[in-house]
Amino acid sequence: MAKLQLIISDPRNGSCKKIEVEGAQAQTFIGRKIGEILNVSVADISGKRLMIKGGSDKDGTPMRPDVHGGVKTSILLSKGVGLRNKEKGIRMRKLIRGNTVTEDIIQLNLLTIPSE
């Protein structure tokens, strides 16, 4: 059974909610990609659309939008998600997870978008 920890942020007022979902509610997120907008009713969040912004797996490896699929791979990074670069021109090989939500994902970061 899939179990997800959802971090839902609202940019209008700067608030953030942490919700844990299991079973059928968690299965609605499996197979989705970063950037997708969902019409989902989760816990007390209803009437709003949610956009997937990122997440991490059980080992803390972050998801990255430019790595396709649900794979875990090492890529050469110069900036962006998964790298804290303090010096200019530094590139490092880091372990990154792909942009698709799989069973291994534990935490999912979501952004609320008001319904039109």
C-alpha positions as CSV (number, residue, x, y, z in Angstrom):
1,M,0.0,0.0,0.0
2,A,1.2,3.4,-0.9
3,K,1.6,6.0,1.9
4,L,2.4,9.6,1.2
5,Q,3.1,12.7,3.2
6,L,1.6,15.7,1.4
7,I,3.0,19.2,2.0
8,I,0.4,21.5,0.6
9,S,1.4,25.2,0.4
10,D,-0.8,28.2,-0.4
11,P,1.1,31.0,-2.0
12,R,-1.7,33.6,-1.4
13,N,-1.3,33.6,2.4
14,G,2.0,31.8,2.9
15,S,0.4,28.9,4.8
16,C,1.5,25.3,4.7
17,K,-0.4,22.1,5.6
18,K,1.0,18.6,6.3
19,I,-1.4,15.7,5.5
20,E,-0.7,12.0,5.4
21,V,-2.7,9.9,3.0
22,E,-2.9,6.1,2.4
23,G,-4.6,3.6,0.1
24,A,-6.9,4.9,-2.6
25,Q,-6.1,8.6,-1.9
26,A,-2.4,8.0,-2.3
27,Q,-2.9,5.9,-5.5
28,T,-4.3,9.0,-7.2
29,F,-0.8,10.5,-7.1
30,I,1.1,7.5,-8.4
31,G,2.2,7.8,-12.0
32,R,1.8,11.6,-12.1
33,K,4.6,14.0,-13.0
34,I,6.0,17.2,-11.6
35,G,4.1,20.1,-13.0
36,E,0.8,18.3,-13.4
37,I,-2.4,20.0,-12.1
38,L,-4.9,17.7,-10.3
39,N,-8.5,18.2,-9.3
40,V,-8.3,16.2,-6.1
41,S,-10.2,16.3,-2.9
42,V,-7.8,15.4,-0.1
43,A,-8.8,15.7,3.6
44,D,-10.1,19.3,4.1
45,I,-8.7,20.6,0.8
46,S,-11.6,20.6,-1.6
47,G,-12.7,22.9,-4.5
48,K,-9.0,23.6,-5.2
49,R,-6.6,22.3,-7.8
50,L,-3.2,21.0,-6.7
51,M,0.0,21.3,-8.7
52,I,2.9,18.8,-8.0
53,K,6.1,20.8,-7.4
54,G,8.5,18.1,-6.2
55,G,9.1,15.5,-3.5
56,S,11.6,13.1,-2.1
57,D,11.9,9.3,-1.6
58,K,12.5,7.2,1.4
59,D,16.2,7.9,1.3
60,G,15.8,11.7,1.0
61,T,16.7,11.8,-2.6
62,P,14.9,14.8,-4.3
63,M,12.8,14.6,-7.4
64,R,14.0,16.7,-10.4
65,P,11.7,17.8,-13.2
66,D,14.3,17.4,-16.0
67,V,15.0,13.7,-15.3
68,H,12.3,11.6,-17.0
69,G,10.6,8.6,-15.4
70,G,10.7,7.3,-11.9
71,V,14.3,6.2,-12.0
72,K,17.0,7.0,-9.5
73,T,20.2,8.0,-11.2
74,S,23.4,10.0,-10.8
75,I,23.7,13.1,-13.0
76,L,26.2,15.9,-13.4
77,L,24.7,19.1,-11.9
78,S,25.9,22.7,-12.0
79,K,22.8,24.3,-10.4
80,G,19.2,23.6,-9.4
81,V,17.4,21.0,-7.3
82,G,19.7,18.6,-5.5
83,L,22.8,20.8,-5.4
84,R,23.9,23.6,-3.1
85,N,26.5,25.3,-5.1
86,K,28.6,27.9,-3.2
87,E,31.3,28.5,-5.8
88,K,30.7,29.6,-9.4
89,G,31.7,27.0,-12.0
90,I,31.5,23.9,-9.8
91,R,29.8,20.8,-11.2
92,M,29.1,17.7,-9.1
93,R,27.7,14.3,-9.8
94,K,24.6,13.8,-7.5
95,L,22.0,11.1,-6.9
96,I,18.6,12.3,-8.2
97,R,15.1,10.8,-8.6
98,G,13.1,11.3,-11.8
99,N,10.0,13.4,-12.3
100,T,7.4,10.7,-12.0
101,V,5.7,9.8,-8.6
102,T,6.3,6.1,-7.8
103,E,5.7,3.8,-4.8
104,D,9.1,4.8,-3.4
105,I,8.2,8.5,-3.0
106,I,7.4,9.3,0.6
107,Q,7.0,13.1,0.5
108,L,5.2,15.1,-2.1
109,N,5.2,18.9,-2.3
110,L,2.0,20.5,-3.7
111,L,0.9,24.0,-4.5
112,T,-2.8,25.1,-4.3
113,I,-4.2,26.8,-7.3
114,P,-7.7,28.4,-7.0
115,S,-10.4,26.9,-9.2
116,E,-11.6,28.9,-12.1
